[in-house]
Amino acid sequence: MDKKEFFDSVINMETQIGQLYKQLGELKEYLAEFLEENNSLKLENKHLRQRLEQIENSNNQRTSCDEGNSGEADSAEEMFDIGEGYDNLARLYQEGFHICNFHFGSPRKQKEDCLFCLSFLNKK
Ligand SMILES: [Zn+2]
């Protein structure tokens, strides 16, 4: 390897290192974005779990009160179930979450109204 070749090869390595450094920077940016997204998804998940727990608890409380009825599921009770499910969804919407099929459970940005959610609420 003569001096010229050696010099070229060093220049070449320098270029490659520069490119790698740039790629590393980009990867770092992606990683930061992913971490941020992951974090907000975790929070959202936690919030939804808490809501689910509350809903399940309120359902359990009602079931244990109804045990005296020996499983007689009359239609009035069913109506009540639907009504409560609806209230829970309406509350979830009020708290700033989507309840529509398209974005269910995801937070509404700046709590802006969602036409799909609203039409769902009005259907009742
Ligand atoms: Zn929606």
Boltz pocket constraint, residues with backbone or C-beta under 6 A from the ligand:
constraints:
  - pocket:
      binder: B
      contacts: [[A, 98], [A, 99], [A, 100], [A, 102], [A, 103], [A, 114], [A, 115], [A, 116], [A, 117]]
      max_distance: 6.0
